[in-house]
Amino acid sequence: MIPGGGQPNMQQLLQQAQKMQQDLAAAQEELARTLVDGTAGGGLVKATVSGAGELQGLVIDPKAVDPEDTETLADLVLAAVRDANATAQQLQQQKLGPLAQGLGGGIPGLPF
């Protein structure tokens, strides 16, 4: 309810929506530039993803490479990527969560 029983100021609402849209775009840009790491196998495999969840790099220690056991290496790579993506999702929640709440609920396509 509006204090005083008046109608909402449409210009003010539009300005607020535009500012929220700008804040969201800035947060998304910051996420795209932020890199987070995930590891597996005690650090034998390290995956780097952007805060937006895009895989940016993968480092595999030669000790993790066994030509007779490629399944374990594949599991380590998956685990490292999943670890990095979990960190990226936490970062997304921290950066975008408050903005989504300000919009009165979730934003389609975002996990919160």
Secondary structure, DSSP 8 states (H G I E B T S, - for coil): --GGG----HHHHHHHHHHHHHHHHHHHHHHHH-EEEEEETTTTEEEEEETTS-EEEEEE-GGG--TT-HHHHHHHHHHHHHHHHHHHHHHHHHHHHHHHHHTTS--TTS--
